[in-house]
């Protein structure tokens, strides 16, 4: 049989789907047959998940035939459930769905009023345990009959499937003519299953071994994922095969598929890629043959690589070299590693996990040029780069390779077409017993093996045995060689011409980089106790907003009113002034606002200028104490001045940032610099701002501090932030801080500004992952529609024009700076004491697969410590409801649960909670004893009072300057009644003129800010590309082609500046004088 489709059809489906067979798997899909007992269509059932119930009935308003089903919602205010959402469904259990099946659910529907149509699916295993629960988006405003078409794949363990037709709105939804069809192109050998997505060179989106290891790959839509990915050209992802027309032919049902791609790119025109995927019966091998023929009239150069994306966790890689075997052991604290398979000199590479699950890739050694691997917390890859070939017109080039799943493995030491051999442990001189393991690479195999171990004390101990293995069922023989100082292992395997020898001269398991011994314990610094850092850089100064010291104070006031408490600033600014005068205006201003300085300098990296004018990093040499001191003194500040500044302003300093993204080769030098800073100032840590993936630094830093900028032109992935933070938090006893992006560029720029929901998701995800401090990069910069400087879009700019990204930053700051100090000593808790019950998101935005709401649990120290629960909505488009469920075996009956944002009355923790979260939003709760709850609530309230005290102080200063009597309000503030003080200030005599002036300035800003967004959106009109050439940095853009447009730009910019200058005058006491100007 032969099926084919084109890209446009797949785009309409929302996923790559082969044209399905036309058998409808549903019973009574048109609702025509009625059940005499229930009075409802046969095969369907009414399901109510909200109270009171909505209305679900058979209707005569049909699209075809005589009946449809109608689901009518309830007004939200009448719903008694915590989520206040309509949640009633029509469901059908689908018979005969087992294992991986690719299905398409199609429904005809229409809506009335606020009806919200939605389709859902739920799979379960043979024991009835839920495997998947996923839904489409909501479809509204469809008064005429329309269609929802949804493609999904069932999990390998599937033994049952239920599909649901839903209404999530207060209005009405009608459904008719429902169809569920299946594409029978999933490969299934009995031992393994594979599902293919024809896009991107024909990747295998699922490769599962249900009885041994489960899912072996990772699928993320058009992003890296899946197996057997063919990338052309080989040096760039995704290559030219991603979006081309394709054909799929089933050569043998469930056994062999032929995928044909016809290249359309001019450099590849005429090339036809014919890729055969096969899974022989009983095997765990996916065999691939790729034939590329040139049907064009010109010779074509072909460069490609194959990419196998594996599930994460492969900590041991092995591959043959000219001298024996290369072994790479992935450090547990490393979040990612991109590496070449150095010295590759064979036709295989193997990757295994700590529990023995493994994957083996075999390829044509004569065609391969090099190999590579990428290991991370999200996914692992094994890649083979092939030598460039030229294919003449009418010519053909062919290669083959295979991917095989293995189980129960140690380190793989040999692979051929029939067997693989592994050794556990793959090391010499092990202190535990060894085992030799035989794996089948195809059919069942039997081999005699002699195993010889050479001992350090002399002599050889040997064993012989018969090994019998089948796919995923290896044969293992233990070797009692613990603590014998084994110096060599020799395996003589029946059928092999040469023995497998593991010895010092044949085994290279050296680390990729030699690093010093980490410190035994992490230093705790007094300055970090009870303080949750949340801050930004000093940046964005404009000459038009001079003087600089006033601009600085304006920025500090704006940050503090936005609940920011930390300022990142170059150390030369405060230290130089202190060295000259013994004073520091910046430090005084920070103290006044109860903020902390994060002092930045570069003491590790060295750059030189190349002949072409570019910068090149050079290694500064290994630091000694003397050379490290010399490097510190190069900054022009003496050691004694640094010490005196720390003594004078210790309450203002947060930490020292001593380098910007150093590589791991500089870890020894960092240790030397850190020790010197500890001598100068033992109360504040010296850290580096890292790329967050530089987790080689984890054992060495008292605070692990890194930047993560996941909103990119090539893909927006805010979901990964929680994962990377949690990864680091679980691998260091010290705190983890993160820097997030608050900047972006034009569509062609690498990084893009996060949306409001994306920023909320990143922030709450960081907190849920155990983050103990948050900073941002780029959020306060000159507006790039006006000036040639910095980033094109920022969360807020120097004109104080904000975006939804900034609003999210402020909203989270308000909560976490008050709650966060109570969370500083907590550790990530994976015990399952609390779990989240919610819907699943599958291939959401082609990036995220997982629960719609994720739950992070952070526990206080000690066996009786309470727990902070951080629930985060992963959906960026819709509100989601989650049920937090307590494990009665871990949560005491007397424990209480309280929400720390609303601060409602505590309730029994075992009862859990139901939350509804807006897109990307988060919620923090605390569970513990009544005493613990009271302590955390009191600390949170105190944190809010401290923040409000600073806002009141700034307001009172402005009021006093404008002649308002603030004595009564300040007296209340001194008594700790800050909210009463704020109310008293709002009602103080003489405040009306000031309040009117402030409201007017706010209204002006509200009118101007959308203009800034319009200018960014229409920048090609505001400043044509021809006028951007040769403009000096920091200069004002000039539109020479449209003077009227330039006039608009000038006037809006001047209005922003005038507003800021008027606000300064208001602060200085001139509110009455400037009211007319406002």
Secondary structure in CASP SS format (residue, H / E / C, confidence):
PFRMAT SS
TARGET T0000
AUTHOR 0000-0000-0000
METHOD secondary structure of the structure
MODEL  1
X C 1.00
X E 1.00
X E 1.00
X E 1.00
X E 1.00
X C 1.00
X H 1.00
X H 1.00
X H 1.00
X H 1.00
X H 1.00
X H 1.00
X H 1.00
X C 1.00
X C 1.00
X C 1.00
X C 1.00
X C 1.00
X C 1.00
X C 1.00
X C 1.00
X C 1.00
X C 1.00
X C 1.00
X C 1.00
X C 1.00
X C 1.00
X C 1.00
X C 1.00
X C 1.00
X C 1.00
X C 1.00
X C 1.00
X E 1.00
X C 1.00
X C 1.00
X C 1.00
X C 1.00
X C 1.00
X C 1.00
X E 1.00
X C 1.00
X C 1.00
X C 1.00
X E 1.00
X E 1.00
X E 1.00
X E 1.00
X C 1.00
X C 1.00
X C 1.00
X C 1.00
X C 1.00
X C 1.00
X E 1.00
X E 1.00
X E 1.00
X E 1.00
X E 1.00
X C 1.00
X C 1.00
X C 1.00
X C 1.00
X C 1.00
X C 1.00
X C 1.00
X C 1.00
X E 1.00
X E 1.00
X E 1.00
X E 1.00
X E 1.00
X C 1.00
X C 1.00
X C 1.00
X H 1.00
X H 1.00
X H 1.00
X C 1.00
X C 1.00
X C 1.00
X C 1.00
X C 1.00
X C 1.00
X C 1.00
X C 1.00
X C 1.00
X E 1.00
X E 1.00
X E 1.00
X E 1.00
X E 1.00
X E 1.00
X E 1.00
X C 1.00
X C 1.00
X C 1.00
X C 1.00
X C 1.00
X C 1.00
X C 1.00
X E 1.00
X E 1.00
X E 1.00
X E 1.00
X E 1.00
X E 1.00
X E 1.00
X E 1.00
X E 1.00
X E 1.00
X E 1.00
X C 1.00
X C 1.00
X C 1.00
X C 1.00
X E 1.00
X E 1.00
X E 1.00
X E 1.00
X E 1.00
X E 1.00
X E 1.00
X E 1.00
X C 1.00
X C 1.00
X C 1.00
X C 1.00
X C 1.00
X E 1.00
X E 1.00
X E 1.00
X E 1.00
X E 1.00
X E 1.00
X C 1.00
X C 1.00
X C 1.00
X E 1.00
X C 1.00
X C 1.00
X C 1.00
X C 1.00
X C 1.00
X C 1.00
X E 1.00
X E 1.00
X E 1.00
X E 1.00
X E 1.00
X E 1.00
X E 1.00
X E 1.00
X C 1.00
X C 1.00
X C 1.00
X C 1.00
X C 1.00
X C 1.00
X E 1.00
X E 1.00
X E 1.00
X E 1.00
X E 1.00
X E 1.00
X E 1.00
X E 1.00
X C 1.00
X C 1.00
X C 1.00
X C 1.00
X E 1.00
X E 1.00
X E 1.00
X E 1.00
X E 1.00
X E 1.00
X E 1.00
X E 1.00
X E 1.00
X E 1.00
X E 1.00
X E 1.00
X C 1.00
X C 1.00
X C 1.00
X E 1.00
X E 1.00
X C 1.00
X C 1.00
X C 1.00
X C 1.00
X E 1.00
X E 1.00
X E 1.00
X E 1.00
X E 1.00
X C 1.00
X C 1.00
X C 1.00
X C 1.00
X C 1.00
X E 1.00
X E 1.00
X E 1.00
X E 1.00
X E 1.00
X E 1.00
X E 1.00
X C 1.00
X C 1.00
X C 1.00
X C 1.00
X E 1.00
X E 1.00
X C 1.00
X E 1.00
X C 1.00
X C 1.00
X C 1.00
X C 1.00
X C 1.00
X C 1.00
X C 1.00
X C 1.00
X C 1.00
X E 1.00
X C 1.00
X E 1.00
X E 1.00
X E 1.00
X E 1.00
X C 1.00
X C 1.00
X C 1.00
X C 1.00
X C 1.00
X C 1.00
X C 1.00
X C 1.00
X C 1.00
X C 1.00
X C 1.00
X C 1.00
X C 1.00
X E 1.00
X E 1.00
X E 1.00
X E 1.00
X E 1.00
X E 1.00
X E 1.00
X C 1.00
X C 1.00
X C 1.00
X E 1.00
X E 1.00
X E 1.00
X E 1.00
X E 1.00
X E 1.00
X E 1.00
X C 1.00
X C 1.00
X C 1.00
X C 1.00
X C 1.00
X C 1.00
X C 1.00
X C 1.00
X E 1.00
X E 1.00
X E 1.00
X E 1.00
X E 1.00
X E 1.00
X E 1.00
X E 1.00
X C 1.00
X C 1.00
X C 1.00
X C 1.00
X C 1.00
X C 1.00
X E 1.00
X E 1.00
X E 1.00
X E 1.00
X E 1.00
X E 1.00
X E 1.00
X E 1.00
X E 1.00
X E 1.00
X C 1.00
X C 1.00
X C 1.00
X C 1.00
X C 1.00
X E 1.00
X E 1.00
X E 1.00
X C 1.00
X E 1.00
X E 1.00
X E 1.00
X E 1.00
X E 1.00
X E 1.00
X E 1.00
X C 1.00
X C 1.00
X C 1.00
X E 1.00
X E 1.00
X E 1.00
X E 1.00
X E 1.00
X E 1.00
X E 1.00
X E 1.00
X C 1.00
X C 1.00
X E 1.00
X E 1.00
X E 1.00
X E 1.00
X E 1.00
X E 1.00
X C 1.00
X C 1.00
X C 1.00
X C 1.00
X C 1.00
X C 1.00
X E 1.00
X E 1.00
X E 1.00
X E 1.00
X E 1.00
X C 1.00
X C 1.00
X C 1.00
X C 1.00
X C 1.00
X C 1.00
X C 1.00
X E 1.00
X E 1.00
X E 1.00
X E 1.00
X E 1.00
X E 1.00
X C 1.00
X C 1.00
X C 1.00
X C 1.00
X E 1.00
X E 1.00
X E 1.00
X E 1.00
X E 1.00
X E 1.00
X C 1.00
X C 1.00
X C 1.00
X C 1.00
X E 1.00
X E 1.00
X E 1.00
X E 1.00
X E 1.00
X E 1.00
X E 1.00
X E 1.00
X E 1.00
X C 1.00
X C 1.00
X C 1.00
X E 1.00
X E 1.00
X E 1.00
X E 1.00
X E 1.00
X E 1.00
X E 1.00
X C 1.00
X C 1.00
X E 1.00
X E 1.00
X E 1.00
X C 1.00
X C 1.00
X C 1.00
X C 1.00
X E 1.00
X E 1.00
X E 1.00
X E 1.00
X E 1.00
X E 1.00
X E 1.00
X E 1.00
X E 1.00
X E 1.00
X E 1.00
X C 1.00
X C 1.00
X C 1.00
X C 1.00
X E 1.00
X E 1.00
X E 1.00
X E 1.00
X E 1.00
X C 1.00
X C 1.00
X C 1.00
X E 1.00
X E 1.00
X E 1.00
X E 1.00
X E 1.00
X E 1.00
X C 1.00
X C 1.00
X C 1.00
X C 1.00
X C 1.00
X C 1.00
X C 1.00
X C 1.00
X C 1.00
X E 1.00
X E 1.00
X E 1.00
X E 1.00
X E 1.00
X E 1.00
X E 1.00
X C 1.00
X C 1.00
X C 1.00
X C 1.00
X E 1.00
X E 1.00
X E 1.00
X E 1.00
X E 1.00
X E 1.00
X E 1.00
X E 1.00
X E 1.00
X E 1.00
X C 1.00
X C 1.00
X C 1.00
X C 1.00
X C 1.00
X E 1.00
X E 1.00
X E 1.00
X E 1.00
X E 1.00
X E 1.00
X E 1.00
X E 1.00
X E 1.00
X E 1.00
X E 1.00
X C 1.00
X C 1.00
X E 1.00
X C 1.00
X E 1.00
X E 1.00
X E 1.00
X E 1.00
X E 1.00
X C 1.00
X C 1.00
X C 1.00
X C 1.00
X C 1.00
X C 1.00
X C 1.00
X C 1.00
X E 1.00
X E 1.00
X E 1.00
X E 1.00
X E 1.00
X E 1.00
X C 1.00
X C 1.00
X C 1.00
X C 1.00
X C 1.00
X C 1.00
X E 1.00
X E 1.00
X E 1.00
X E 1.00
X C 1.00
X C 1.00
X C 1.00
X E 1.00
X E 1.00
X C 1.00
X C 1.00
X C 1.00
X C 1.00
X C 1.00
X C 1.00
X C 1.00
X C 1.00
X C 1.00
X C 1.00
X C 1.00
X C 1.00
X C 1.00
X C 1.00
X C 1.00
X C 1.00
X C 1.00
X H 1.00
X H 1.00
X H 1.00
X C 1.00
X C 1.00
X C 1.00
X C 1.00
X E 1.00
X E 1.00
X E 1.00
X E 1.00
X E 1.00
X C 1.00
X C 1.00
X C 1.00
X C 1.00
X C 1.00
X H 1.00
X H 1.00
X H 1.00
X C 1.00
X C 1.00
X H 1.00
X H 1.00
X H 1.00
X H 1.00
X H 1.00
X H 1.00
X H 1.00
X H 1.00
X H 1.00
X H 1.00
X H 1.00
X H 1.00
X H 1.00
X H 1.00
X C 1.00
X C 1.00
X C 1.00
X C 1.00
X E 1.00
X E 1.00
X E 1.00
X E 1.00
X E 1.00
X H 1.00
X H 1.00
X H 1.00
X H 1.00
X H 1.00
X H 1.00
X H 1.00
X H 1.00
X H 1.00
X H 1.00
X H 1.00
X C 1.00
X C 1.00
X C 1.00
X H 1.00
X H 1.00
X H 1.00
X H 1.00
X H 1.00
X H 1.00
X H 1.00
X H 1.00
X C 1.00
X C 1.00
X C 1.00
X E 1.00
X E 1.00
X E 1.00
X E 1.00
X E 1.00
X C 1.00
X C 1.00
X C 1.00
X C 1.00
X C 1.00
X E 1.00
X E 1.00
X E 1.00
X E 1.00
X C 1.00
X C 1.00
X C 1.00
X C 1.00
X C 1.00
X E 1.00
X E 1.00
X E 1.00
X E 1.00
X C 1.00
X C 1.00
X C 1.00
X C 1.00
X C 1.00
X C 1.00
X H 1.00
X H 1.00
X H 1.00
X H 1.00
X H 1.00
X H 1.00
X H 1.00
X H 1.00
X H 1.00
X C 1.00
X C 1.00
X C 1.00
X C 1.00
X C 1.00
X H 1.00
X H 1.00
X H 1.00
X H 1.00
X H 1.00
X H 1.00
X H 1.00
X H 1.00
X H 1.00
X H 1.00
X C 1.00
X C 1.00
X C 1.00
X C 1.00
X E 1.00
X E 1.00
X E 1.00
X E 1.00
X E 1.00
X E 1.00
X E 1.00
X E 1.00
X C 1.00
X C 1.00
X C 1.00
X H 1.00
X H 1.00
X H 1.00
X H 1.00
X H 1.00
X H 1.00
X H 1.00
X H 1.00
X H 1.00
X H 1.00
X H 1.00
X H 1.00
X H 1.00
X H 1.00
X H 1.00
X H 1.00
X H 1.00
X C 1.00
X C 1.00
X C 1.00
X C 1.00
X C 1.00
X E 1.00
X E 1.00
X E 1.00
X E 1.00
X E 1.00
X E 1.00
X C 1.00
X C 1.00
X C 1.00
X H 1.00
X H 1.00
X H 1.00
X C 1.00
X C 1.00
X C 1.00
X C 1.00
X C 1.00
X E 1.00
X E 1.00
X E 1.00
X E 1.00
X E 1.00
X E 1.00
X C 1.00
X C 1.00
X E 1.00
X E 1.00
X C 1.00
X C 1.00
X E 1.00
X E 1.00
X C 1.00
X C 1.00
X C 1.00
X H 1.00
X H 1.00
X H 1.00
X H 1.00
X H 1.00
X H 1.00
X H 1.00
X H 1.00
X H 1.00
X H 1.00
X C 1.00
X C 1.00
X C 1.00
X C 1.00
X C 1.00
X E 1.00
X E 1.00
X E 1.00
X E 1.00
X E 1.00
X E 1.00
X E 1.00
X C 1.00
X E 1.00
X E 1.00
X C 1.00
X C 1.00
X C 1.00
X C 1.00
X C 1.00
X C 1.00
X E 1.00
X C 1.00
X C 1.00
X C 1.00
X C 1.00
X H 1.00
X H 1.00
X H 1.00
X H 1.00
X H 1.00
X H 1.00
X H 1.00
X H 1.00
X H 1.00
X H 1.00
X H 1.00
X H 1.00
X H 1.00
X C 1.00
X C 1.00
X C 1.00
X C 1.00
X E 1.00
X E 1.00
X E 1.00
X E 1.00
X E 1.00
X C 1.00
X C 1.00
X E 1.00
X E 1.00
X C 1.00
X C 1.00
X C 1.00
X C 1.00
X C 1.00
X E 1.00
X C 1.00
X C 1.00
X C 1.00
X C 1.00
X C 1.00
X E 1.00
X E 1.00
X C 1.00
X E 1.00
X E 1.00
X C 1.00
X C 1.00
X C 1.00
X C 1.00
X E 1.00
X C 1.00
X H 1.00
X H 1.00
X H 1.00
X H 1.00
X H 1.00
X H 1.00
X H 1.00
X H 1.00
X H 1.00
X H 1.00
X H 1.00
X H 1.00
X H 1.00
X H 1.00
X H 1.00
X H 1.00
X H 1.00
X H 1.00
X H 1.00
X H 1.00
X C 1.00
X C 1.00
X C 1.00
X E 1.00
X E 1.00
X C 1.00
X C 1.00
X C 1.00
X C 1.00
X C 1.00
X E 1.00
X E 1.00
X E 1.00
X E 1.00
X C 1.00
X C 1.00
X E 1.00
X E 1.00
X E 1.00
X E 1.00
X E 1.00
X C 1.00
X C 1.00
X C 1.00
X E 1.00
X E 1.00
X E 1.00
X E 1.00
X C 1.00
X E 1.00
X E 1.00
X E 1.00
X E 1.00
X E 1.00
X E 1.00
X E 1.00
X C 1.00
X C 1.00
X C 1.00
X C 1.00
X C 1.00
X C 1.00
X C 1.00
X E 1.00
X E 1.00
X E 1.00
X E 1.00
X E 1.00
X E 1.00
X E 1.00
X C 1.00
X C 1.00
X C 1.00
X C 1.00
X C 1.00
X C 1.00
X E 1.00
X E 1.00
X E 1.00
X E 1.00
X E 1.00
X E 1.00
X E 1.00
X C 1.00
X C 1.00
X C 1.00
X C 1.00
X C 1.00
X C 1.00
X C 1.00
X C 1.00
X C 1.00
X E 1.00
X E 1.00
X E 1.00
X E 1.00
X C 1.00
X C 1.00
X C 1.00
X C 1.00
X C 1.00
X C 1.00
X C 1.00
X E 1.00
X E 1.00
X H 1.00
X H 1.00
X H 1.00
X C 1.00
X E 1.00
X E 1.00
X E 1.00
X E 1.00
X E 1.00
X C 1.00
X C 1.00
X C 1.00
X C 1.00
X E 1.00
X E 1.00
X E 1.00
X E 1.00
X E 1.00
X E 1.00
X E 1.00
X C 1.00
X H 1.00
X H 1.00
X H 1.00
X H 1.00
X H 1.00
X H 1.00
X H 1.00
X H 1.00
X H 1.00
X H 1.00
X H 1.00
X H 1.00
X H 1.00
X H 1.00
X H 1.00
X H 1.00
X H 1.00
X H 1.00
X H 1.00
X H 1.00
X H 1.00
X H 1.00
X H 1.00
X H 1.00
X H 1.00
X H 1.00
X H 1.00
X H 1.00
X H 1.00
X H 1.00
X H 1.00
X H 1.00
X C 1.00
X C 1.00
X C 1.00
X C 1.00
X C 1.00
X H 1.00
X H 1.00
X H 1.00
X H 1.00
X H 1.00
X H 1.00
X H 1.00
X H 1.00
X C 1.00
X C 1.00
X C 1.00
X H 1.00
X H 1.00
X H 1.00
X H 1.00
X H 1.00
X H 1.00
X H 1.00
X H 1.00
X H 1.00
X C 1.00
X C 1.00
X C 1.00
X C 1.00
X C 1.00
X H 1.00
X H 1.00
X H 1.00
X H 1.00
X H 1.00
X H 1.00
X H 1.00
X H 1.00
X H 1.00
X H 1.00
X H 1.00
X H 1.00
X H 1.00
X H 1.00
X H 1.00
X H 1.00
X H 1.00
X H 1.00
X H 1.00
X H 1.00
X H 1.00
X H 1.00
X H 1.00
X H 1.00
X H 1.00
X H 1.00
X C 1.00
X H 1.00
X H 1.00
X H 1.00
X H 1.00
X C 1.00
X C 1.00
X H 1.00
X H 1.00
X H 1.00
X H 1.00
X C 1.00
X C 1.00
X C 1.00
X C 1.00
X C 1.00
X C 1.00
X C 1.00
X E 1.00
X C 1.00
X C 1.00
X C 1.00
X C 1.00
X C 1.00
X C 1.00
X H 1.00
X H 1.00
X H 1.00
X H 1.00
X H 1.00
X H 1.00
X H 1.00
X H 1.00
X H 1.00
X H 1.00
X H 1.00
X H 1.00
X H 1.00
X H 1.00
X H 1.00
X H 1.00
X H 1.00
X H 1.00
X H 1.00
X H 1.00
X H 1.00
X H 1.00
X H 1.00
X H 1.00
X H 1.00
X C 1.00
X C 1.00
X C 1.00
X H 1.00
X H 1.00
X H 1.00
X H 1.00
X C 1.00
X C 1.00
X C 1.00
X C 1.00
END
